[in-house]
């Protein structure tokens, strides 16, 4: 069979999305809408790939508990093949959404204990996607490097994940990961990019670097080329949780179908737009109408 599966390695957790409806004050009540969803960055990307018509697989570790049963079943219902180890307690992330900003209270649980990626997960795989959080534990880092050595032909994308992670492990360590793993595509938001040396720094980390800038055009650096790719809008965004993961899924599917980095970024914007009109990471968008960006609006530097 032709290798056409996108493998997403990392977290599968429960997201508890808390959308504040009034001002939050420590020690006082605040109105909120609370939604429980299947979450985890790698799981989100796998679902976005499937939603865009690609074949996707998730690999990671979850707990030996009923919550893991529910999360795995939810992932499978969304069209994702699942390869997991079962041990420990499944993680939970509380996402507080207020004034279009998100704050995270994170207990990765069993996801942080990933220590091996079975070769069965690489069956028919053409693309491997990682969140940098998967590399942030010694066992996870070892498991990923071992898998990469066994499967060097697979294209690899890395989402930098957060400035908190960069602060914790150091920018030089993130650079080392990119070099040692031979990352093909690095994805970062503007704050993560700044922590890694902005465009000039990201050029040295991968063949392609994409800097996501919310409503502003994304910056794509590929070799000596540079493009600015406008977002798809306007939109009435309900919840930004998981939008970056949705972007990654759209980017991956387009790339696997032969799109160049600029075209793949356009596809990422479209998938993120669909996601931004939904509550939580797995809800159905209320408006799936697309607005295609004008290719003439690319701005080569």
BABA-978190 format. One line per 10 residues: for each residue x, y, z of C-alpha. Coordinates in Angstrom, 2 decimals. Layout:
BEGIN
X/Y/Z  ...
END
This chain:
BEGIN
0.00/0.00/0.00  1.13/3.55/-0.72  2.40/5.38/2.34  -0.26/8.05/2.91  -0.87/8.13/6.66  -0.10/11.11/8.91  1.05/9.87/12.31  0.57/12.27/15.22  2.50/11.36/18.37  1.79/12.96/21.72
-1.08/13.77/24.04  -4.64/12.47/24.25  -6.31/14.11/27.25  -9.62/15.54/28.39  -10.03/19.28/27.79  -12.27/21.13/30.21  -12.94/24.38/28.35  -14.10/27.18/30.66  -15.39/30.21/28.75  -15.76/33.04/31.25
-18.97/35.05/30.96  -18.06/37.59/33.62  -14.96/39.02/35.19  -12.91/36.54/37.19  -11.79/37.58/40.66  -9.76/35.33/42.94  -11.92/34.07/45.80  -15.21/35.05/44.12  -17.74/33.48/41.75  -17.69/34.06/38.01
-20.19/32.96/35.39  -18.88/30.53/32.79  -19.81/28.05/30.10  -18.01/24.76/30.74  -17.56/22.18/27.99  -15.74/18.85/28.29  -14.07/17.62/25.12  -11.53/15.20/23.81  -8.27/17.15/23.69  -4.51/16.90/23.39
-2.47/18.64/20.71  -1.43/15.52/18.78  -4.96/14.12/18.96  -6.35/17.44/17.71  -4.01/17.42/14.71  -4.92/13.81/13.89  -8.61/14.75/13.90  -7.98/17.79/11.71  -6.15/15.58/9.19  -9.10/13.19/9.12
-11.58/16.06/8.81  -9.71/17.29/5.74  -9.96/13.86/4.11  -6.54/12.51/5.04  -5.64/9.21/6.68  -4.44/9.80/10.21  -3.19/7.84/13.18  -2.59/8.83/16.78  0.08/7.21/18.94  0.68/7.90/22.61
0.04/6.77/26.17  -3.25/7.07/28.06  -4.36/5.88/31.46  -5.88/2.55/32.46  -9.21/4.18/33.23  -12.71/4.79/31.89  -11.81/8.29/30.73  -9.21/6.83/28.36  -11.84/4.46/26.96  -14.08/7.44/26.19
-11.29/9.51/24.64  -10.03/6.68/22.42  -13.58/5.97/21.25  -14.12/9.67/20.50  -10.92/9.76/18.44  -11.97/6.70/16.48  -15.39/8.19/15.79  -13.62/11.11/14.18  -11.91/8.77/11.74  -8.53/8.41/13.44
-6.67/5.11/13.78  -5.41/4.77/17.37  -2.30/3.02/18.74  -1.92/3.59/22.48  -0.22/2.20/25.56  -2.43/2.00/28.66  -0.90/2.80/32.03  -1.37/5.34/34.80  -4.01/8.08/34.86  -5.33/9.93/31.83
-4.46/13.62/31.77  -6.72/16.66/31.94  -6.21/20.21/30.72  -8.37/23.07/31.98  -8.58/25.77/29.33  -9.79/29.15/30.54  -11.02/31.36/27.69  -11.49/35.08/28.40  -11.22/38.16/26.18  -10.10/36.01/23.22
-7.13/34.74/25.26  -6.52/31.27/26.64  -4.84/30.14/29.83  -4.02/26.48/30.48  -3.92/24.47/33.67  -2.21/21.28/32.57  -1.94/17.80/34.05  -0.64/15.65/31.18  -0.95/12.49/33.23  -0.08/9.32/31.33
0.71/11.30/28.16  3.88/12.59/29.82  5.04/9.01/30.43  5.38/7.95/26.79  8.55/5.86/26.55  8.20/3.85/23.33  6.60/4.22/19.91  5.81/0.81/18.45  6.71/0.25/14.80  3.11/-0.81/14.14
2.23/2.87/14.45  4.39/3.60/11.39  2.49/1.30/9.03  1.94/3.20/5.74  3.11/6.47/7.34  4.37/9.27/5.10  4.29/12.11/7.64  5.10/12.31/11.35  3.84/15.23/13.42  5.09/16.06/16.90
4.37/18.62/19.57  7.53/19.79/21.30  5.91/18.74/24.58  6.47/15.12/23.55  10.20/15.82/23.53  10.21/17.65/26.86  10.51/14.49/28.99  13.66/12.34/28.82  11.72/9.15/28.01  9.60/10.84/25.37
12.64/12.42/23.74  14.44/9.07/23.65  11.38/7.33/22.18  10.99/9.90/19.41  14.67/9.88/18.47  14.69/6.07/18.36  11.62/6.03/16.12  13.13/8.67/13.85  16.28/6.60/13.40  14.13/3.61/12.40
12.02/5.66/9.99  14.23/8.42/8.54  12.29/8.58/5.25  9.13/9.96/6.88  8.59/13.72/6.60  8.52/15.36/10.01  6.76/18.47/11.31  7.31/19.92/14.77  5.00/22.34/16.55  7.08/24.40/18.98
4.06/24.29/21.35  4.68/27.16/23.80  7.06/29.78/25.09  6.68/28.19/28.53  8.27/25.04/27.17  11.10/27.02/25.53  11.75/28.81/28.82  11.80/25.47/30.65  14.16/23.53/28.39  16.00/26.40/26.73
16.01/27.60/23.13  19.25/25.76/22.43  17.64/22.45/23.36  14.75/23.08/20.95  17.28/23.87/18.23  19.11/20.62/19.03  15.87/18.66/18.68  15.26/20.15/15.24  18.76/19.38/14.04  19.01/15.87/15.50
15.57/14.86/14.20  16.09/16.50/10.78  12.78/18.35/11.04  11.26/19.23/7.66  8.66/21.77/8.83  8.64/23.80/12.03  5.44/25.53/13.15  5.52/28.39/15.65  3.46/31.37/16.71  5.06/34.80/16.74
6.08/34.61/20.43  7.65/31.16/20.02  9.41/32.35/16.88  10.83/35.35/18.73  12.20/33.05/21.43  13.99/31.03/18.74  15.47/33.95/16.82  12.56/34.98/14.59  12.77/34.26/10.85  16.54/34.05/10.67
16.64/31.63/13.59  13.85/29.44/12.25  15.52/29.23/8.82  18.29/27.24/10.46  15.93/24.76/12.12  14.04/23.23/9.19  13.55/23.32/5.42  10.27/25.20/5.98  9.22/27.44/8.84  5.71/28.78/9.33
5.07/31.62/11.78  1.40/31.88/12.74  0.29/35.38/13.71  -3.38/35.04/14.64  -5.43/37.31/12.33  -2.29/38.69/10.66  -0.81/36.94/7.61  1.31/33.90/8.43  4.95/34.15/7.43  6.33/31.22/5.44
10.07/30.83/5.05  11.23/28.12/2.66  14.88/28.24/1.70  15.53/31.70/0.30  11.83/32.34/-0.35  9.54/34.24/2.00  5.76/34.62/1.72  3.02/36.26/3.74  -0.19/34.24/3.54  -3.37/36.05/4.69
-5.78/34.35/7.04  -9.25/33.39/5.88  -11.79/35.87/7.15  -13.60/37.66/8.48  -14.93/35.16/10.98  -17.00/35.18/14.15  -14.62/33.18/16.32  -16.23/31.40/19.27  -13.26/29.64/20.85  -9.58/29.65/19.80
-8.77/26.40/21.64  -7.01/24.00/19.26  -6.96/26.38/16.28  -3.20/25.97/15.88  -3.63/22.20/15.81  -6.34/22.53/13.19  -3.98/24.68/11.14  -1.32/21.98/11.36  -3.78/19.33/10.19  -4.79/21.35/7.15
-1.17/22.10/6.35  -0.17/18.44/6.57  -2.97/17.14/4.33  -2.24/19.74/1.65  1.49/19.02/1.78  0.91/15.28/1.47  -1.14/16.01/-1.66  1.74/17.93/-3.24  0.99/21.52/-2.20  3.94/23.89/-1.86
4.50/25.55/1.55  2.49/28.66/0.65  -0.46/26.61/-0.65  -0.29/24.34/2.39  -0.42/27.40/4.65  -3.56/28.57/2.87  -5.08/25.14/3.53  -4.04/25.44/7.18  -5.83/28.76/7.46  -9.00/27.25/6.00
-9.00/24.34/8.44  -8.32/26.73/11.36  -11.24/28.91/10.26  -13.64/25.98/10.38  -12.38/25.17/13.84  -12.60/28.71/15.17  -16.35/28.77/14.69  -16.81/25.77/17.01  -16.87/25.50/20.81  -14.09/23.29/22.15
-11.77/21.02/20.18  -14.26/18.55/18.72  -17.55/20.39/18.18  -19.07/20.69/14.72  -18.55/24.15/13.18  -21.75/26.15/12.89  -20.63/27.71/9.61  -18.43/25.68/7.29  -18.56/28.10/4.39  -15.06/28.87/3.17
-13.59/32.07/1.89  -10.64/31.26/-0.32  -7.64/33.60/0.02  -6.58/35.28/-3.20  -3.29/33.77/-4.32  -2.32/37.18/-5.64  -2.22/38.45/-2.07  0.91/36.45/-1.32  3.67/38.90/-0.60  7.10/37.60/-1.56
9.83/39.52/0.24
END
